[in-house]
Each structure stands twice: as C-alpha cells, then as structure tokens.
Amino acid sequence: MENRNLRTGVLGLDGIGQALLGAVAGSRHYQVVAVADKDLAMAERVAEGYECEATDDYRQLVIQNELDCLLVGAPLYSCEGQIRAALKKGVHVFKPAPGGRSFEEAAELVRLAEEASVQYVVGIPERFAGSFMALRQRLESGHLGAVSLITAFSSLGEGPYPTWQSDPKLAGGGILLQHCYGLIDAIVGVFGLPDQVYALMTNRAADKQQRLYLTEDTAVVTMRFGDSRVGEVVASQRMGGGRRQAYLRVYGRDAVYVVSDAFFRVYDADGQVIEELDCGDGLADRVGAALEDFAMTILRPQDHTPAQDGRESLQAMAVIESAYLSSRTGFPEAPGRVLEMG
C-alpha cells in the first residue's frame, strides 16, 4: 500500500471537518473519493472541488464506497454506527478527540479496530503543537528538576457552541470531555496516569433539577500522582470574557514552564520571563501533522512509530471518566481501575 494514495471518505464537513479537508487537500497521501454531510448542498459544493461523490447519508458513504480510511468530522452521536461499520469493513478511521462519549464506548471502538487489524486513531492536535513538543523535550531532559505541581486552565468564552454539546446523551460530557482532552492528554503523556482523581462540576442551570439534564460548563479536577506531585484542571465557558484561553503550567523548584498551543515560556522564581518560544503553528498545521502521522501508520507500519493511536488515548479518557464518576460519587476515583476495563 506504501506507493499509492489512500482512498478517503470525509464524514462531516463543518467545524473540524473543514480542518480535515484542508489537511488532505495539501497532502500527497490522500485521495478524497466521497464526502458526506447532513447539509447536502454543502457536501455537493465540497464534492465538486474534489471531483468525488457527495451524500447526506453517512451509512451510504461507508457502505457504497471502497475506502482505505475514513476521516470523521461529525459528532459521535450522529455517526457512531457508521464508524463501527467502517471498522468492521476493514477501513482505518481517524476521529478527532474525544474517541468516545464514554470510556466504555471509546474502548469498544478500539477493540473493534484491533479485531479487524485496522487503526482507530483518536487525533489529538496538541500532540503535534511545537509548544507541547518543546515541553516534553524539556521535561525529559530533566532541566526543570523535580515537578511538584501541574495546573491547566481552559476558558471558552461565551460561545455560541453547538446545542448538542449541552445534552448528556448526545455529547457524553461538556467542557471537560469536549474541550480539555488535549490538555489532559499532555499531562498524562508526560507524568503518567494519576493515582486518584477528584472532581466538582456544575453548569449555569437555575436549579439542581435542571442541572441534571445539562452537561457541565464548569469543572475543577484535582489529580494526585504518588506522594509528591499533584495536578489541577480548571475549565469553564464563563471565565476570561469572550477570549478563548487554554494553557498548562508545570512548576519546578526554580522555574515554571507555561505552555499554550501557540507558545512555550519559562519563568524564573521571581515570575520573570527568561525564555520564550513563539511556535507559530496553527490548528491547520497541527491537524495536517496528525493526518501525516495517520497516513504513515497505514502506509509504512513496518518502520513508522505512530505518535497517536486509539488505545493510548484511552489513558486521557480514563482520567476524564474518573472525573465524571467522582463528580457523581463525591469521592476520589482511580483512573487505573477504569483503564483496566479497556
């Protein structure tokens, strides 16, 4: 398969689907043969540019085309059955995070892929951001010394956001699952799985009964790693005004690393910036790098070490699942126990 293009279907053309389309358009590895979106007019406009088939029927896209891979830009509630059908048919699937609405669902899709000897890759663009790569390299080199505290902050501003993200049945979770996956994956990727997770969550509904029927728009998640390191994720749609912000702070003895998807900064003990890297890559670059990695995983499995896969992504999913469980029980939960389920 190494010397030919991957026959590709793109399912869901709005939002992240646009980034997927932009990435495959600039790649030599993909040949788009079919696209699908619930908005048929949009699908037909996109198909005209790629000279391919268009449909508003997700099932038709999977069943009636001989695909090598499927790129999923649609939310899981609208296409989970079609993803299963593609995997059973022997089609490799790339789904931007999250890989499931629950740990159980994500793990089941990973198992289906393994049984069919194909890839179910959960794409996490932050893994390909220059800033997060710099963080991993610095921490692996030991320049920061012992790390005692990790904090992450995510604020989305006031939106608007798709209405389905407020529905627990359709979304599975709110801001933590839909918008903090990359930050949690970065923490777990460097420091490993936390021993315990404790979480508090809420939303802007007027009373307790209403809150039961909406996903969280605010969450605080505390993590304990052994006896000497703790972490915290604070996320809300209501902080930071209209500005979207997401960053990670890693505290060492004499310095602090601060990382967003756009920059990497080092502060000294007095809070002065002593180093700054402006990485300059955008979402399109990160998605492009993720799809390049996906293509090489399929085309050159014998000599390519993938930077992302479905099973590895289950670690971040186990932390998120533990946080949701903790918010219901009021007690700390162990991600390791959740991961064993996978």
C-alpha positions as a Markdown table, in Angstrom:
| # | Residue | x | y | z |
|---|---|---|---|---|
| 1 | Met | 0.0 | 0.0 | 0.0 |
| 2 | Glu | 3.0 | 2.3 | 0.5 |
| 3 | Asn | 3.2 | 3.7 | -3.1 |
| 4 | Arg | -0.5 | 4.6 | -3.6 |
| 5 | Asn | -2.9 | 7.2 | -2.2 |
| 6 | Leu | -5.4 | 6.3 | 0.4 |
| 7 | Arg | -8.9 | 6.2 | -0.9 |
| 8 | Thr | -10.6 | 8.6 | 1.6 |
| 9 | Gly | -14.1 | 9.4 | 2.8 |
| 10 | Val | -14.7 | 12.5 | 4.9 |
| 11 | Leu | -17.8 | 12.3 | 7.1 |
| 12 | Gly | -19.0 | 15.7 | 8.5 |
| 13 | Leu | -17.8 | 18.8 | 6.7 |
| 14 | Asp | -18.4 | 21.6 | 9.2 |
| 15 | Gly | -16.2 | 22.7 | 12.1 |
| 16 | Ile | -13.3 | 20.3 | 12.5 |
| 17 | Gly | -14.3 | 18.7 | 9.2 |
| 18 | Gln | -13.1 | 21.9 | 7.4 |
| 19 | Ala | -9.6 | 21.4 | 9.1 |
| 20 | Leu | -9.6 | 17.8 | 7.9 |
| 21 | Leu | -10.5 | 18.8 | 4.4 |
| 22 | Gly | -7.8 | 21.4 | 4.3 |
| 23 | Ala | -5.2 | 18.9 | 5.6 |
| 24 | Val | -6.0 | 16.2 | 3.0 |
| 25 | Ala | -6.1 | 18.8 | 0.2 |
| 26 | Gly | -2.4 | 19.6 | 1.0 |
| 27 | Ser | -1.3 | 16.0 | 1.4 |
| 28 | Arg | 0.1 | 13.7 | -1.2 |
| 29 | His | -1.2 | 10.6 | 0.7 |
| 30 | Tyr | -5.0 | 11.1 | 0.4 |
| 31 | Gln | -7.4 | 10.8 | -2.5 |
| 32 | Val | -10.9 | 12.0 | -1.4 |
| 33 | Val | -13.4 | 9.8 | -3.2 |
| 34 | Ala | -16.6 | 10.6 | -1.2 |
| 35 | Val | -17.8 | 13.2 | 1.3 |
| 36 | Ala | -20.9 | 13.3 | 3.4 |
| 37 | Asp | -22.7 | 15.9 | 5.5 |
| 38 | Lys | -26.3 | 16.3 | 6.7 |
| 39 | Asp | -26.3 | 19.6 | 4.7 |
| 40 | Leu | -26.4 | 18.1 | 1.2 |
| 41 | Ala | -25.8 | 21.4 | -0.5 |
| 42 | Met | -22.5 | 21.8 | 1.4 |
| 43 | Ala | -21.5 | 18.2 | 0.6 |
| 44 | Glu | -22.1 | 18.8 | -3.1 |
| 45 | Arg | -20.1 | 22.1 | -3.1 |
| 46 | Val | -17.2 | 20.3 | -1.5 |
| 47 | Ala | -17.5 | 17.3 | -3.8 |
| 48 | Glu | -17.4 | 19.5 | -6.8 |
| 49 | Gly | -13.9 | 20.7 | -5.8 |
| 50 | Tyr | -12.6 | 17.2 | -5.2 |
| 51 | Glu | -14.5 | 15.6 | -8.2 |
| 52 | Cys | -15.9 | 13.0 | -5.9 |
| 53 | Glu | -19.3 | 11.7 | -4.7 |
| 54 | Ala | -21.5 | 13.6 | -2.2 |
| 55 | Thr | -24.3 | 12.4 | 0.0 |
| 56 | Asp | -26.2 | 13.3 | 3.1 |
| 57 | Asp | -26.4 | 9.7 | 4.2 |
| 58 | Tyr | -23.5 | 8.7 | 6.4 |
| 59 | Arg | -24.3 | 5.0 | 6.0 |
| 60 | Gln | -24.2 | 5.2 | 2.3 |
| 61 | Leu | -20.8 | 6.8 | 2.3 |
| 62 | Val | -19.4 | 3.9 | 4.3 |
| 63 | Ile | -21.2 | 1.0 | 2.6 |
| 64 | Gln | -21.2 | 2.0 | -1.0 |
| 65 | Asn | -17.5 | 3.1 | -1.3 |
| 66 | Glu | -14.3 | 1.1 | -1.2 |
| 67 | Leu | -12.4 | 3.2 | 1.3 |
| 68 | Asp | -9.0 | 2.8 | 2.8 |
| 69 | Cys | -9.7 | 5.3 | 5.5 |
| 70 | Leu | -12.5 | 7.4 | 6.9 |
| 71 | Leu | -11.9 | 10.9 | 8.4 |
| 72 | Val | -14.7 | 11.8 | 10.9 |
| 73 | Gly | -15.6 | 15.5 | 11.4 |
| 74 | Ala | -19.1 | 14.8 | 12.6 |
| 75 | Pro | -20.1 | 14.4 | 16.3 |
| 76 | Leu | -20.2 | 10.8 | 17.5 |
| 77 | Tyr | -23.9 | 10.8 | 18.3 |
| 78 | Ser | -24.6 | 11.2 | 14.6 |
| 79 | Cys | -22.2 | 8.6 | 13.2 |
| 80 | Glu | -21.2 | 6.1 | 15.9 |
| 81 | Gly | -22.9 | 3.3 | 14.0 |
| 82 | Gln | -21.2 | 4.2 | 10.7 |
| 83 | Ile | -17.8 | 4.3 | 12.5 |
| 84 | Arg | -18.4 | 0.7 | 13.7 |
| 85 | Ala | -19.5 | -0.3 | 10.2 |
| 86 | Ala | -16.3 | 1.1 | 8.7 |
| 87 | Leu | -14.1 | -0.6 | 11.2 |
| 88 | Lys | -15.8 | -4.0 | 10.7 |
| 89 | Lys | -15.4 | -3.4 | 6.9 |
| 90 | Gly | -11.6 | -3.1 | 7.4 |
| 91 | Val | -11.5 | 0.7 | 7.0 |
| 92 | His | -9.0 | 2.7 | 9.0 |
| 93 | Val | -10.7 | 5.6 | 11.0 |
| 94 | Phe | -9.4 | 8.9 | 12.1 |
| 95 | Lys | -11.6 | 10.6 | 14.7 |
| 96 | Pro | -10.5 | 13.9 | 16.4 |
| 97 | Ala | -10.8 | 13.6 | 20.2 |
| 98 | Pro | -12.8 | 12.5 | 22.0 |
| 99 | Gly | -12.8 | 9.0 | 20.8 |
| 100 | Gly | -16.0 | 8.2 | 22.6 |
| 101 | Arg | -18.7 | 9.7 | 24.6 |
| 102 | Ser | -17.7 | 7.5 | 27.5 |
| 103 | Phe | -14.7 | 5.3 | 28.3 |
| 104 | Glu | -16.7 | 2.2 | 27.5 |
| 105 | Glu | -17.6 | 3.5 | 24.0 |
| 106 | Ala | -14.1 | 4.6 | 23.2 |
| 107 | Ala | -12.6 | 1.2 | 24.4 |
| 108 | Glu | -15.2 | -0.7 | 22.4 |
| 109 | Leu | -14.2 | 1.1 | 19.2 |
| 110 | Val | -10.5 | 0.5 | 19.9 |
| 111 | Arg | -11.3 | -3.2 | 20.4 |
| 112 | Leu | -13.3 | -3.4 | 17.1 |
| 113 | Ala | -10.3 | -1.8 | 15.2 |
| 114 | Glu | -7.9 | -4.3 | 16.8 |
| 115 | Glu | -10.1 | -7.3 | 15.9 |
| 116 | Ala | -10.3 | -6.0 | 12.3 |
| 117 | Ser | -6.5 | -5.3 | 12.2 |
| 118 | Val | -7.1 | -1.6 | 11.3 |
| 119 | Gln | -6.4 | 1.7 | 13.0 |
| 120 | Tyr | -8.9 | 3.6 | 15.1 |
| 121 | Val | -6.8 | 6.8 | 15.7 |
| 122 | Val | -8.0 | 9.4 | 18.1 |
| 123 | Gly | -6.5 | 12.6 | 16.8 |
| 124 | Ile | -5.2 | 15.0 | 19.4 |
| 125 | Pro | -3.7 | 18.1 | 17.7 |
| 126 | Glu | -1.9 | 19.3 | 20.8 |
| 127 | Arg | 0.5 | 16.3 | 20.4 |
| 128 | Phe | 1.8 | 18.0 | 17.2 |
| 129 | Ala | 2.0 | 21.6 | 18.5 |
| 130 | Gly | 5.5 | 22.9 | 18.7 |
| 131 | Ser | 5.0 | 24.2 | 22.1 |
| 132 | Phe | 3.8 | 20.9 | 23.6 |
| 133 | Met | 6.7 | 19.1 | 21.9 |
| 134 | Ala | 9.1 | 21.6 | 23.5 |
| 135 | Leu | 7.5 | 20.9 | 26.9 |
| 136 | Arg | 8.0 | 17.1 | 26.5 |
| 137 | Gln | 11.6 | 17.6 | 25.4 |
| 138 | Arg | 12.5 | 19.9 | 28.3 |
| 139 | Leu | 10.8 | 17.7 | 30.9 |
| 140 | Glu | 12.5 | 14.5 | 29.5 |
| 141 | Ser | 15.9 | 16.3 | 29.7 |
| 142 | Gly | 15.4 | 17.0 | 33.4 |
| 143 | His | 16.1 | 20.7 | 33.1 |
| 144 | Leu | 13.2 | 21.6 | 35.4 |
| 145 | Gly | 14.1 | 19.2 | 38.1 |
| 146 | Ala | 11.5 | 17.7 | 40.4 |
| 147 | Val | 8.0 | 18.8 | 39.5 |
| 148 | Ser | 5.5 | 19.2 | 42.4 |
| 149 | Leu | 2.5 | 20.9 | 40.7 |
| 150 | Ile | 0.8 | 20.9 | 37.3 |
| 151 | Thr | -2.1 | 23.2 | 36.6 |
| 152 | Ala | -4.2 | 23.6 | 33.5 |
| 153 | Phe | -6.7 | 26.3 | 32.6 |
| 154 | Ser | -9.3 | 26.3 | 29.8 |
| 155 | Ser | -11.8 | 29.1 | 29.1 |
| 156 | Leu | -14.1 | 29.1 | 26.1 |
| 157 | Gly | -15.7 | 32.5 | 26.5 |
| 158 | Glu | -19.4 | 32.7 | 25.9 |
| 159 | Gly | -19.8 | 30.8 | 22.6 |
| 160 | Pro | -22.0 | 30.1 | 20.8 |
| 161 | Tyr | -21.5 | 26.4 | 20.9 |
| 162 | Pro | -23.4 | 23.5 | 19.3 |
| 163 | Thr | -26.6 | 22.8 | 21.2 |
| 164 | Trp | -25.9 | 19.0 | 21.2 |
| 165 | Gln | -22.9 | 19.7 | 23.5 |
| 166 | Ser | -25.3 | 20.6 | 26.3 |
| 167 | Asp | -27.1 | 17.2 | 26.0 |
| 168 | Pro | -25.5 | 14.4 | 28.1 |
| 169 | Lys | -27.0 | 11.7 | 25.9 |
| 170 | Leu | -25.6 | 13.2 | 22.7 |
| 171 | Ala | -22.3 | 14.6 | 24.0 |
| 172 | Gly | -21.4 | 12.3 | 26.8 |
| 173 | Gly | -19.9 | 15.3 | 28.7 |
| 174 | Gly | -19.4 | 19.0 | 28.5 |
| 175 | Ile | -16.4 | 21.2 | 28.6 |
| 176 | Leu | -14.1 | 18.6 | 30.2 |
| 177 | Leu | -14.7 | 16.0 | 27.6 |
| 178 | Gln | -15.2 | 18.2 | 24.5 |
| 179 | His | -12.6 | 20.9 | 25.1 |
| 180 | Cys | -10.0 | 19.7 | 27.6 |
| 181 | Tyr | -8.9 | 16.4 | 26.1 |
| 182 | Gly | -5.7 | 17.8 | 24.7 |
| 183 | Leu | -4.6 | 19.3 | 28.0 |
| 184 | Ile | -5.3 | 16.2 | 30.0 |
| 185 | Asp | -3.6 | 14.0 | 27.3 |
| 186 | Ala | -0.5 | 16.3 | 27.6 |
| 187 | Ile | -0.4 | 15.9 | 31.4 |
| 188 | Val | -0.8 | 12.1 | 31.2 |
| 189 | Gly | 1.6 | 11.8 | 28.4 |
| 190 | Val | 4.4 | 13.3 | 30.4 |
| 191 | Phe | 3.6 | 12.4 | 34.0 |
| 192 | Gly | 1.7 | 9.2 | 33.6 |
| 193 | Leu | -1.7 | 8.2 | 34.9 |
| 194 | Pro | -2.7 | 9.9 | 38.2 |
| 195 | Asp | -3.4 | 7.5 | 41.1 |
| 196 | Gln | -6.5 | 9.4 | 42.1 |
| 197 | Val | -8.9 | 12.0 | 40.6 |
| 198 | Tyr | -11.4 | 14.2 | 42.4 |
| 199 | Ala | -13.8 | 16.5 | 40.6 |
| 200 | Leu | -16.5 | 19.1 | 41.1 |
| 201 | Met | -18.7 | 20.2 | 38.2 |
| 202 | Thr | -21.7 | 22.5 | 37.6 |
| 203 | Asn | -23.5 | 24.4 | 34.9 |
| 204 | Arg | -25.5 | 27.6 | 34.6 |
| 205 | Ala | -28.9 | 26.0 | 35.0 |
| 206 | Ala | -31.1 | 27.8 | 37.5 |
| 207 | Asp | -31.8 | 24.8 | 39.9 |
| 208 | Lys | -30.5 | 21.4 | 40.7 |
| 209 | Gln | -33.2 | 19.5 | 38.8 |
| 210 | Gln | -32.4 | 21.4 | 35.6 |
| 211 | Arg | -28.6 | 20.8 | 36.0 |
| 212 | Leu | -29.2 | 17.0 | 35.8 |
| 213 | Tyr | -30.3 | 17.4 | 32.2 |
| 214 | Leu | -27.3 | 19.5 | 31.0 |
| 215 | Thr | -23.6 | 18.8 | 30.6 |
| 216 | Glu | -21.1 | 20.7 | 32.7 |
| 217 | Asp | -19.9 | 24.1 | 31.7 |
| 218 | Thr | -17.5 | 24.5 | 34.7 |
| 219 | Ala | -15.3 | 21.8 | 36.2 |
| 220 | Val | -12.4 | 21.6 | 38.7 |
| 221 | Val | -10.4 | 18.4 | 38.6 |
| 222 | Thr | -7.7 | 17.6 | 41.1 |
| 223 | Met | -5.2 | 14.8 | 40.4 |
| 224 | Arg | -2.7 | 13.0 | 42.7 |
| 225 | Phe | 0.4 | 11.4 | 41.3 |
| 226 | Gly | 2.1 | 9.3 | 44.0 |
| 227 | Asp | 3.0 | 11.2 | 47.2 |
| 228 | Ser | 4.9 | 14.2 | 45.8 |
| 229 | Arg | 3.0 | 15.6 | 42.8 |
| 230 | Val | -0.5 | 17.0 | 42.3 |
| 231 | Gly | -2.3 | 18.4 | 39.4 |
| 232 | Glu | -5.4 | 20.5 | 38.7 |
| 233 | Val | -7.5 | 21.3 | 35.7 |
| 234 | Val | -9.9 | 24.3 | 35.9 |
| 235 | Ala | -12.2 | 24.7 | 33.0 |
| 236 | Ser | -15.2 | 27.0 | 32.3 |
| 237 | Gln | -17.1 | 28.6 | 29.5 |
| 238 | Arg | -17.7 | 31.6 | 31.7 |
| 239 | Met | -14.2 | 32.8 | 32.6 |
| 240 | Gly | -12.0 | 35.1 | 30.6 |
| 241 | Gly | -14.8 | 37.1 | 28.9 |
| 242 | Gly | -15.0 | 36.5 | 25.2 |
| 243 | Arg | -11.4 | 35.3 | 24.9 |
| 244 | Arg | -10.7 | 31.6 | 24.4 |
| 245 | Gln | -7.7 | 30.5 | 26.5 |
| 246 | Ala | -6.1 | 27.2 | 27.3 |
| 247 | Tyr | -2.7 | 26.7 | 28.9 |
| 248 | Leu | -0.7 | 24.4 | 31.1 |
| 249 | Arg | 1.7 | 25.4 | 33.9 |
| 250 | Val | 4.4 | 23.0 | 35.2 |
| 251 | Tyr | 6.1 | 24.0 | 38.4 |
| 252 | Gly | 9.7 | 23.0 | 39.2 |
| 253 | Arg | 11.9 | 24.1 | 42.1 |
| 254 | Asp | 13.4 | 27.2 | 40.4 |
| 255 | Ala | 11.3 | 27.7 | 37.3 |
| 256 | Val | 7.9 | 27.4 | 35.8 |
| 257 | Tyr | 7.0 | 26.2 | 32.3 |
| 258 | Val | 3.9 | 27.8 | 30.8 |
| 259 | Val | 2.6 | 26.2 | 27.6 |
| 260 | Ser | -0.3 | 27.0 | 25.2 |
| 261 | Asp | -0.9 | 25.7 | 21.7 |
| 262 | Ala | 0.9 | 28.8 | 20.4 |
| 263 | Phe | 3.8 | 29.5 | 22.9 |
| 264 | Phe | 6.3 | 28.0 | 25.3 |
| 265 | Arg | 7.6 | 30.2 | 28.2 |
| 266 | Val | 9.9 | 29.7 | 31.0 |
| 267 | Tyr | 9.6 | 31.9 | 34.2 |
| 268 | Asp | 12.1 | 32.2 | 37.0 |
| 269 | Ala | 11.3 | 32.1 | 40.7 |
| 270 | Asp | 10.5 | 35.8 | 40.6 |
| 271 | Gly | 8.0 | 35.5 | 37.9 |
| 272 | Gln | 10.2 | 37.0 | 35.1 |
| 273 | Val | 10.1 | 35.5 | 31.6 |
| 274 | Ile | 13.6 | 34.1 | 31.0 |
| 275 | Glu | 12.8 | 32.3 | 27.7 |
| 276 | Glu | 10.0 | 32.3 | 25.2 |
| 277 | Leu | 9.4 | 30.3 | 22.1 |
| 278 | Asp | 6.7 | 31.6 | 19.7 |
| 279 | Cys | 5.9 | 28.4 | 17.9 |
| 280 | Gly | 3.7 | 30.0 | 15.2 |
| 281 | Asp | 1.8 | 26.8 | 14.1 |
| 282 | Gly | -2.0 | 26.9 | 13.9 |
| 283 | Leu | -4.7 | 24.4 | 14.0 |
| 284 | Ala | -4.4 | 23.6 | 10.3 |
| 285 | Asp | -0.7 | 22.8 | 10.8 |
| 286 | Arg | -1.4 | 20.5 | 13.8 |
| 287 | Val | -4.2 | 18.7 | 12.0 |
| 288 | Gly | -2.0 | 18.3 | 8.9 |
| 289 | Ala | 0.8 | 16.8 | 11.0 |
| 290 | Ala | -1.7 | 14.4 | 12.7 |
| 291 | Leu | -3.0 | 13.2 | 9.3 |
| 292 | Glu | 0.5 | 12.8 | 8.0 |
| 293 | Asp | 1.2 | 10.6 | 11.0 |
| 294 | Phe | -2.0 | 8.7 | 10.4 |
| 295 | Ala | -1.1 | 8.1 | 6.8 |
| 296 | Met | 2.4 | 6.8 | 7.6 |
| 297 | Thr | 0.9 | 4.5 | 10.3 |
| 298 | Ile | -1.2 | 2.9 | 7.5 |
| 299 | Leu | 1.3 | 3.1 | 4.6 |
| 300 | Arg | 4.5 | 2.3 | 6.4 |
| 301 | Pro | 3.7 | 0.3 | 9.5 |
| 302 | Gln | 7.0 | -1.6 | 9.4 |
| 303 | Asp | 9.1 | 1.5 | 10.0 |
| 304 | His | 6.9 | 4.2 | 11.4 |
| 305 | Thr | 6.3 | 4.7 | 15.1 |
| 306 | Pro | 2.9 | 6.4 | 15.4 |
| 307 | Ala | 2.5 | 9.5 | 17.6 |
| 308 | Gln | -1.2 | 8.7 | 18.2 |
| 309 | Asp | -3.5 | 5.8 | 18.4 |
| 310 | Gly | -6.8 | 4.8 | 19.9 |
| 311 | Arg | -5.5 | 2.6 | 22.8 |
| 312 | Glu | -3.0 | 5.2 | 24.0 |
| 313 | Ser | -5.7 | 7.8 | 24.0 |
| 314 | Leu | -7.7 | 5.7 | 26.5 |
| 315 | Gln | -5.4 | 6.9 | 29.3 |
| 316 | Ala | -6.7 | 10.5 | 29.0 |
| 317 | Met | -10.2 | 9.1 | 28.6 |
| 318 | Ala | -9.8 | 7.1 | 31.8 |
| 319 | Val | -8.9 | 10.3 | 33.7 |
| 320 | Ile | -12.0 | 12.1 | 32.2 |
| 321 | Glu | -14.2 | 9.1 | 33.0 |
| 322 | Ser | -12.9 | 9.1 | 36.6 |
| 323 | Ala | -13.6 | 12.8 | 36.9 |
| 324 | Tyr | -17.2 | 12.3 | 35.9 |
| 325 | Leu | -17.6 | 9.4 | 38.3 |
| 326 | Ser | -16.1 | 11.4 | 41.1 |
| 327 | Ser | -18.4 | 14.3 | 40.5 |
| 328 | Arg | -21.3 | 11.9 | 41.0 |
| 329 | Thr | -20.0 | 9.9 | 44.0 |
| 330 | Gly | -18.3 | 12.8 | 45.8 |
| 331 | Phe | -15.2 | 10.6 | 46.3 |
| 332 | Pro | -11.8 | 10.3 | 44.6 |
| 333 | Glu | -11.7 | 7.8 | 41.9 |
| 334 | Ala | -8.8 | 5.7 | 40.4 |
| 335 | Pro | -8.2 | 6.0 | 36.6 |
| 336 | Gly | -6.1 | 2.8 | 36.7 |
| 337 | Arg | -9.2 | 0.9 | 37.6 |
| 338 | Val | -11.2 | 2.4 | 34.7 |
| 339 | Leu | -8.3 | 1.7 | 32.3 |
| 340 | Glu | -8.4 | -2.0 | 33.3 |
| 341 | Met | -11.9 | -2.1 | 31.8 |
| 342 | Gly | -10.4 | -1.4 | 28.3 |
